[in-house]
Amino acid sequence: MAVMTHDILTGIPASDHPSGSVHSNPTGWVGRTLGRWRERIRERQAYAALDRRDLSDLGLSRWEVELELAKPFWWG
């Protein structure tokens, strides 16, 4: 039976990491994690800039966006 481990910070199963192990290449892991965090920050900034009509087109409410904006960048 295979045991699935998860990366504590990102919640990504170790099997989803390109190296197959979370910590076999710490430099790569750190870079990927920082990249994910930067992308989340950019996405949340983009959500914040949307007006009511844009949100409606995306099927989102202002309340849903506010919930997303309230999350820390390290939360997915």
C-alpha positions as a Markdown table, in Angstrom:
| # | Residue | x | y | z |
|---|---|---|---|---|
| 1 | Met | 0.0 | 0.0 | 0.0 |
| 2 | Ala | 1.4 | 3.4 | -1.0 |
| 3 | Val | 1.4 | 6.1 | 1.6 |
| 4 | Met | 0.6 | 9.6 | 0.3 |
| 5 | Thr | 2.4 | 12.4 | 2.0 |
| 6 | His | 1.6 | 16.1 | 1.6 |
| 7 | Asp | 3.7 | 19.1 | 1.7 |
| 8 | Ile | 2.7 | 21.0 | 4.8 |
| 9 | Leu | 2.9 | 24.5 | 3.3 |
| 10 | Thr | 1.3 | 23.9 | -0.1 |
| 11 | Gly | -0.9 | 20.8 | 0.6 |
| 12 | Ile | 0.4 | 19.3 | -2.6 |
| 13 | Pro | 0.9 | 15.5 | -2.5 |
| 14 | Ala | 4.6 | 14.6 | -2.8 |
| 15 | Ser | 3.7 | 12.4 | -5.8 |
| 16 | Asp | 2.7 | 15.6 | -7.7 |
| 17 | His | 6.1 | 17.2 | -7.3 |
| 18 | Pro | 8.2 | 16.8 | -10.4 |
| 19 | Ser | 11.0 | 15.2 | -8.4 |
| 20 | Gly | 8.6 | 12.7 | -6.8 |
| 21 | Ser | 9.8 | 13.8 | -3.3 |
| 22 | Val | 9.0 | 17.1 | -1.6 |
| 23 | His | 12.5 | 17.5 | -0.2 |
| 24 | Ser | 14.8 | 15.8 | -2.7 |
| 25 | Asn | 15.6 | 19.2 | -4.3 |
| 26 | Pro | 15.0 | 21.9 | -1.7 |
| 27 | Thr | 16.1 | 24.8 | -4.0 |
| 28 | Gly | 13.6 | 23.8 | -6.6 |
| 29 | Trp | 10.8 | 23.2 | -4.1 |
| 30 | Val | 11.4 | 26.7 | -2.6 |
| 31 | Gly | 11.4 | 28.3 | -6.0 |
| 32 | Arg | 8.1 | 26.6 | -7.0 |
| 33 | Thr | 6.5 | 27.5 | -3.7 |
| 34 | Leu | 7.5 | 31.1 | -4.0 |
| 35 | Gly | 6.3 | 31.1 | -7.6 |
| 36 | Arg | 2.9 | 29.8 | -6.4 |
| 37 | Trp | 2.7 | 32.5 | -3.7 |
| 38 | Arg | 3.5 | 35.3 | -6.2 |
| 39 | Glu | 0.9 | 34.0 | -8.6 |
| 40 | Arg | -1.7 | 33.9 | -5.9 |
| 41 | Ile | -0.9 | 37.5 | -5.0 |
| 42 | Arg | -1.2 | 38.6 | -8.6 |
| 43 | Glu | -4.5 | 36.7 | -9.0 |
| 44 | Arg | -6.0 | 38.3 | -5.9 |
| 45 | Gln | -4.9 | 41.8 | -7.0 |
| 46 | Ala | -6.6 | 41.1 | -10.4 |
| 47 | Tyr | -9.8 | 40.0 | -8.6 |
| 48 | Ala | -9.7 | 43.2 | -6.4 |
| 49 | Ala | -9.6 | 45.3 | -9.6 |
| 50 | Leu | -12.8 | 43.7 | -11.1 |
| 51 | Asp | -16.0 | 45.7 | -11.2 |
| 52 | Arg | -19.5 | 44.3 | -10.6 |
| 53 | Arg | -20.1 | 43.6 | -14.3 |
| 54 | Asp | -16.8 | 41.7 | -14.7 |
| 55 | Leu | -17.6 | 39.6 | -11.6 |
| 56 | Ser | -21.0 | 38.8 | -13.0 |
| 57 | Asp | -19.4 | 37.7 | -16.3 |
| 58 | Leu | -17.2 | 35.3 | -14.3 |
| 59 | Gly | -20.1 | 34.1 | -12.2 |
| 60 | Leu | -18.6 | 35.5 | -9.0 |
| 61 | Ser | -20.1 | 37.7 | -6.3 |
| 62 | Arg | -18.3 | 40.5 | -4.5 |
| 63 | Trp | -18.7 | 38.5 | -1.3 |
| 64 | Glu | -16.8 | 35.5 | -2.9 |
| 65 | Val | -14.0 | 37.8 | -4.0 |
| 66 | Glu | -13.8 | 39.4 | -0.6 |
| 67 | Leu | -13.4 | 36.0 | 1.0 |
| 68 | Glu | -10.6 | 35.2 | -1.5 |
| 69 | Leu | -8.9 | 38.5 | -0.8 |
| 70 | Ala | -9.0 | 37.9 | 2.9 |
| 71 | Lys | -6.9 | 34.8 | 2.6 |
| 72 | Pro | -3.1 | 35.0 | 3.3 |
| 73 | Phe | -1.0 | 34.4 | 0.2 |
| 74 | Trp | 0.2 | 31.1 | 1.4 |
| 75 | Trp | -3.4 | 29.7 | 1.5 |
| 76 | Gly | -4.5 | 28.1 | -1.8 |
